[in-house]
């Protein structure tokens, strides 16, 4: 594991070596970046890449790989790039800042299909269905696609990064929904922090349909947002190296599970749709019958994009949906997946749902809404972080900034 963070000069040299100027002469280049819900020095890397390639490339633009996250304003994208609007206009006037639009048919183009026989093989027999592959139409107007993003343990794909920035980052809803539900069927504990998952295989297969040349700058980030590692290459090769380092850096081992966890959401998680990571990353160390509290005073939204549907469906375990599949099969599979990931494991037998553990919201979301969506509620005013600190021997865990580091038990292995 890298003992020290990379210096600015080391970052510059890695990028220059990995993205040779000669390969980008007179080329139209699209940089694909994460939104604000990922910790990473995206601005630093963007500026270095632009400084190196801006003089030789025909055009360099930026697209935010939103998946289904809400679109960002020009000011918000600038902030992601560590720029003010004024600095952007002065130093990068020709750079277009673009949002992906997953639900706009006019913004998407079909590039192929993954046949049902391949889906059966890729998923180990879990699914046998054809998956249509659509991607952002504008992205294909470029000669070079360069992914700039971090790699962390991830609840749906195993480790984030690499081709995930294309699928589902800038994909249509077909891959996006299939991708999420496949991960949910395998389950979060069965996926998270593992490299070679069925979902990763589907993502890489979809990316193979993109004939534009693809590059990837994979960042591995410390808690202070400094770079522990930076890998440049194809999306597959750069991601694989980043995932190996992330496994060393971002997985925290605990001796025994905890009966109560206070999981504190950072401000970058501004809706439960993303603050659910405070559950995903801690579910492996949450004891049977235990309680996990997502503590987020700033959080008032379930989901800007999917809130109405979530409030209708509620949060449930996987088997609640699978054992009533005829009732739910036509709903958004991505939303069903999110529901199961936040709720966690459980059973559904004879019309009765029983959670493995309890998830409670201590947020700005009203108690009535929490009950409506089938999650617990706790008044923010009753919680003091210090009451949860230094009590691990009692089975109580405080996580001051949850959502990126994965917690696992020492005797549990990942692959």
N, C-alpha and C positions, 0 to 999 in steps of 0.2 A: 504494500500500500504506500502511496506517495506520502512522505513524511512532511513535506512542505508544499506550500502553494506555488503555482507557476508565477514567475515574474512577468511583467509586461513585455520584456524583451524575449523571453522564452515563448510567450504566446505569439508574438509577431513572427518569430522564426518558424514555429510549427505551422502557422497558417501559410506563410510564404512557400514553405517546402511542400505542403499538402495541396495547395491551390496554385499551381504554376501559372505565371502570367501568360506564357505562350498558349496555354490551353483556352484562354478566355479572350483572345484578340478578336475584336469586332463581333463579339457574341452578345446576345441578349441574355441577361442573367437574372433569375428570380431567386431571391433569398427567402426561405420559408422559416418563420420564427414562431415561437409560442406566444400565447397571450400573457396577461399579467399574473396568471395563477401558477406559474413555475418560477422557482428561484434560480436565477442564472445571470451572469454578466453579459447578457445579450448585446447591450449597447457597446461594450468594449470590443467584443468580437465583430460586430457589425462595422464599427469604425475602422478596425484593422483590415478587414476584408475589403472594404471600400477604398481605403488608402492604397492597398496593393493592386486591386483590379480596376478601380475607377478610371485610371488613365488609359487602359487598354480595351476594356469592354465597351461595346456599343451602347449598352443600357444596363443599369442595375436598379431593380425595384424590390420591394419587400411585400410579402403576403403573410398575414397572420393565419396560422393553422388553427382555426377556431373549433373544428369539430362542430358541435351544436351550441357552443358558448355564444353569448350575445356579441354582436359586432362592436368594435372599438372605435371611438372617435379619432380623428387625426391627432389630436392632442394626446390621447391615451397611447396611441401607437408610438408617437414621439417619445413619450415617457418610458415606454418599454425599451426604446433604443437609447435611453439616457440623453435625450435631447429636449430642448424647448422648441415650440413652434418656430420661434425666431431663429434659433440655431439651425433648425432644419432648412428653413428657407434660405439662409445665408450660405451654409456649407454644403447642402445636398439638395439644391433646387430642382434637379431633374429626377430625383428618386420618387417614384410613386409609392404611396402607402396603401395597400389593398387589404380588404377583409375577405375571407372566404364566406360563401353563402350556400350552406348545405341544403337549404330548403327551397332554392330558386331554380326551377328546371331550366330556365334560360341561361343560368350561370354554369350549368353542368354539361358534360359530353360523355357519352358512353364509349369506352375503349375496349370493351370485351366482356366476356362472361367466364366465370369459373364453373365448369360443368359439375353436375351432381356427383359423378363418380370421383372426381378429384376432391370435392368437399368431403365426401365419405372417407377418403384416404387421409386427408389433412387433419380431420377431426377425430380420427380413430374410431369412426363409425357412429359418432354422436349425432351427426346430421348427414342427410343425403338430399341435397337440394341445390338447384342452380342459383348462383349469386351474380347478379348484374353488377358490373364495375363501372362507376361513373366518377369523374374527377372534375375539378374546376377547369372550365374551358380556357380561361385566360392563362393558366399555368402552362398550357401546351403551346402558347405563342412564343415561348422562350426557347433558346438553344441549350441553356444549362439551368438545372435546378440544384440549388445549394441549400441543404437543410442546416440550420444553425439552432441547436437546442440541447437541453440537458437530458441526462438519463438518470432515472430513479426507479426503485421498485414500483411496480404498477399492478393494480388490482385486476385489470382486464387482460393485459397482454404478458405480464410477467415482469418485464423491465420496459420502461418507456424509451422513446427515442428511435432513431433510424427511420425505417419506412413508415412507422406509425405517424410521422408528420405528414405523410401523403394519405394514408388510410388508417384511421378516419380523419386525419387533420384537415385535408382539403378534398374530401370525397363526398359522393352523394350518399343519400340515406340508406341505400341497400346494404353496402358494405358496413356502414356505420352501425346500423341496427343489428346485423348479423354478428359482427365483431363483438359487440357488447353482450349479446345474449349467449353466445358461445362461451364467453368467459364466465358468465353467471351460472350456466349449467355446470361447468367444471367446478365452480365456486371460487370465491376470493382466496381462502386458505390453500386451495389446490393449485392456484396460479401464481399468486404474488411472490416476487422475489425468485422466480424460476426462469431460466433463459429460454429453453426450447419448449414452448407451449404450443398447443394446437392453434391458438390465436395468432401467435407470431408467425406460424407457418402460413396461415391465411393472409396475413398482412404482406408478407414477402411475396406470396404468389400474386396478389393483386398488383403489387408494385412492379412485378416483372412485365406487366402489360403496358407500363409507361415506357415508351421507347425513347423519350428525351433522356439525354445523359444526366445522371444523378450523382451528386456529391453530398457528403455529409460531414459536418463539423460537430462531433459529439462531445459535450462538456460533462464533466463529473465535478459537482459543486459541493463545497463544504458549507456548513451552516452559516458561515459569515459571507456567503456568496462568492468567495474566492475559488479559483480553479485548482482542484487537486489533480485533474487530468484533462487533456484535450487531444482528441483523436480525429484525424482527417483521412477520408478514403471513400469507398462506396458506402451507401447506407448500411449494408450488411456488415462489412469489415469494421468500420468505425464504431458501429453500435456494439458489436460483439466485444471489442476491447473495453468500451465504456461500461458495458454491463458487468464485466468481470471486476472492474475497479469499484463500481457502485455496490456490488455485492460485499466487498470488503469494507466500504466506507459507510454505507447507508443501512446496514442491518445490525441491529442492536440485540444482543442475546440476553435473555433473562432466565433464571434458574427455575422459576415456577410461575404459574398463571396468577393473575390478580383478580380479587373479587370486586374491586372498585377502581375505576380509572377516570381521572379528570383529564380530558383530552382538549387542550386549548387551541382553538383555530386562529391562525394569524390573519391579519387584515386582508391579505390577498385573496382569501376565500370569502367572497362577498355574497354567496348564496349557498344554501344547503347542497345544491347540485355538485359543488366542488368541495365544500366543507365536509362532505361525507368521507373524504380521505382521512379525516380524524378517527373514523371508525375502521376503515379498510386496513390501515397500517398497524392497528393495534388489536384487531380481532384474534390473531394467533396467540396473544398472551392474555386474552380475556377469559376468565374462568367460567365453567359451566354454571349457569344461574347467577352470574355476576352482573355488574352494572357499569356501563360506559357512558359518561356524561360528556357531550360535546358542548364546550363552554365557549361562547362567542357573543359577547354583548353587542358587537357591531352588526350582527347578522339579523336581517329582518325578512329576507326573501327565501322561499323554498326553491324556486327556480323561475327566472324571468321568462325563459323560453318554454319550459314544460310544466310550470306551476299548476295550471288548471287540470292537466291530466293526472299529475301526481296527487292532487287533492281528491280527485275522483277515485283513483285506484288505491291510494295509500301505500304504506311500506309493509312488505311481507317477506317471508322466507321463500326460497326457490320453489319448494314443493307446493306451496299455496297456489302458485301459478301452474306448475307442471301437472298437478293432479286435477286441475280444472282448465286444461289447455284449450278445449273448445270455446270456453268463455273468454279467454284472454289472447288467443293466437293472432287476432287481428289488431291488437293494440301495438303501440310503438315498442319494439323489442328493446330498444335502447333505454327507454324509461322503465320497463320491467326489470332490466338488469340493474339499473341504478337503485331501484326499490329494494331488490334482494341484497345488494352490496351494503346499503346503509343498515338494513334490518339485521343482517347476519344470518347465521345458521338457525335451523329450527325444523319442526315437523308439522305436517298437516294430515290429520287422520280423522275420518268420520266428521268432517266439517269443523274440526277444532284445530286452531293453530297454536303451537307452543314454541316460543322462541328459546334458543339455546341460552341466550343472555339478553339483557335489557338495554336498549339504547334510549337515552334521555337527552332532551334538548334544554340547555340553559342558555337561551339566546333572546333576541328581540322578537322572535316569532311567538304570537300569543298562545296561551294554553289551549284555547278552543281549537286552533289550527293543529297544534301538536296532537291532540286527541283525535281530531278528524283524520289525520294522516297515519294514525296507528303507531305513534311514538310517544315516549314518556315526556313529561314536562317538569321542569324545576325552576322556581323563581330565582332569577339571577342574584337577587339581594341576599339569598340564603347561602351563597357560595363565597368562601374565602380560600384563595389558592394555598395560603399557608396551612390551612387545616388538612391539606392533602400531601404536603411536602414531607420528605424524609420518613415515610411510613411503609417502605417496601416490605420490610419484615412482617408487617401486619397484613400484607396483601393489598395495599393501597398504593397506586402509582399516579404521580403527577407528571404530565408531559407538557412543558411550557409552550413549545411550538410543535404542534403535531401536523402530520399530513405528508411528510416527505421521507423521514426515516421509518423503516420497517422494523417492528419488534417481533422477535421469534423466540421460542423456547430453545434452550441450549441443546436439548436432545432431539430437536426437530431438524431434519435435513432438507436442504433445497438442492435443486438440480438445474 
